[in-house]
């Protein structure tokens, strides 16, 4: 049935060759003649027509042209609206003028910290660096505290690692990329989000539902892409220092230099340290691990705009060490014994990546891109008497060709990709080794009538030595039913190998026995996971009391055709087996954004999740997953007069988390039994920033101001080598209230 639907939709693709030519041009800021920096997001349209275009991140646009089109209108907030007289299709370059330069009226315009475009076909929004500065944001895992679409929680009671979810599904079902290169997968799935410092991130693009076939076949619930800072546009020097009362110290420095007219380079150094022991709940275990991380990246950028070349080269090295367990645990004397329970997780990782892009000078809407990445991830760890070591070597390459069919209303992307993964795992005394390689080809067509309708249809075919040969379809549709509204719909298929140990490392910090139901599959004896994702979204912009706002309603369903079930319902074991029945995740969200007053904004959201799975013991709701969540964020900035640099910034985030079903513990001794559901709770975070100048600012904040703490995060903490020890059932914060301070200094 679904194949028939897909075939029908693909048949609708209008591969019609249009006779129109195109006008290409660049829109620039008059105040930046030295660097000729293009203006991103400017709107251009032909007078008295519905034909329009938006400038890209470099200020370039391409718009259909006919000889009868004579006047091109250029609009951008805070700038004069210009009319350009056009007599032919020759390339144009135009400088915008600030409104304030015209008649003495100062127009203040602030770019949104979270931006959701009405023009994109996919349901995607961008989080820029301004939003990332509203919280401590020490790493990528902590970059979503003020975002209503991403849920952040702790994976266990020992490592303090934060886990993210979207559409009610954990990060393994998300495709997480850095500059559209898959980065957090396999061995790095649990801790990888903590390996990218927040100051390295320029912006984050979050896509809900089925992603693009260009980025592979693994995405099921969505994609998170982190764009890193660019040596060309980043500060010459940047310093960020951070300290919290939970013993965490961090230091980030950026050094950027222009090597030549075409080459820029940057050296980025991150270090964090936690050496103080805390046990606020008096269970004899560390509330947060002792930690030490050094993270280095050298980044090179090559740009030759005249000839159409751009390239990035990245080299990264990471050394991350964690120690957790009982307060009196000493690795030198207690490792491998029952004197005291402890754990060490040591990770060394090397990454190298390169991106090369070429825009054909004579055909600006046609480009060729190549991505290549290599990583070597080695983790050596033990949890009490259990051992888990993993080495993951990965190669990724992707060749992409972009062009049009007739004119820019009909665009396509096509290319080939190759991936290679080598896993070597030691689980106690058992070895699990595998090599996985995949070769794929893809084609994605996009139609846009430049007014109220667009869609993207993609198809890729991959051959994988363990997963076989399979087809991945993806489809996105956008329609404007009435003014200031956007209706989007999507569906797509995803397929992935479940790395059951790397993705569930918290299981080692318990007395649970590991059980795998081998069905003859190629990955741990299990079959790959396959799911369809369907979604619909409606956004409506409005103007109330002369203040702008928007409301968005989303509904997504993920329907698993096969899933590797992680079964925690027997407190003495953890079982992995293939789905036999149904597993469906339904996600509904309503979000409201409103500008209450100048420089005062509110963002609220309510989310409802209905996630049920057929376990061996029957159909159950997903454990440790609230059905109801409420989110609210208030942000305010003091007004700056012209020429003034000093400013105050205030930010408050509130979360209400509903009750959660807990895994079954009825067979445990009475002192180790948990209720069927946890209590609902509320959390409050806040941050205040004082900007002294465009070079220096300080900030202070508090997380979990309401001081919510899980009463018993570790079962049988008094008997860690006994049969009831379990640190995996974590449904609320462990540490309690945490205060922090920091400073930022930069030289442009």
Buried (B, 14 or more C-beta within 10 A) or exposed (E): EEEEEBEEBBEEBEEEEBEBEBBBBBBBBEEEEEEBBBBBBBBBBBEEBEBBBBBBEBBBBBBBBBEEBBEBBBBBEBBBEBEBEBEEBEEBEBBBEBBBEEEEEEEEEEEBBBBBBEBBBBBBBBBBBBBBBBBBBBBBBBBBBBBBBBBBBBBBBBBBBBBBBBBBBBBBBBBBBBBBBBBBBBBBBBBBBBBBBBBBBBBBBBBBBBBBBBBBBBBBBBBBBBBBBBBBEBBBBBBBBBBBBBBBBBBBBBBBEEEEEBBBBBBBBBBBBBEEEBEBBEBBBBBBBBBBBBBBBBBBBBBEBEEBBBBBBBBBBBEBBBBBBBEEBEEEEBBEEEEBBBBBBBBBBEBBBBBBBBBEEEBBBBBBBBBBBBBBBBBBBBBBBBBBBBBBBBBBBBBBBBBBBBBBBBBBBBBBBBBBBBBBBBBEEEEBEBEBBBBBBBBBBBBBEBEBEBBBBBBBBBEBEBBEEBEBBBBBBBBBEEEEBBBBBBBBBBBBBBBBBBBBBBBBBBBBEBEBBEEEBBBBBBBBBBBBBBBBBBBBBEEEEEBBBBBBEBBBBBBBEBBBBBBBBBBBBBBBBBBEEEBBBBBBBBBBBBBBEEBBBBBBBBBBBBBBBBBEEEEBBBBBBBBEBBBBBBBBBEEBEEEEEEBEBBBBBBBBBBBBBBBBBEEBEEEBBBEEBBBBBEBBBBBBBBBEEEBBBBBBBBBBBBBBBBEBBBBBBEEBEEBBBBBBBBBBBBBBBBEBBBBBBBEE
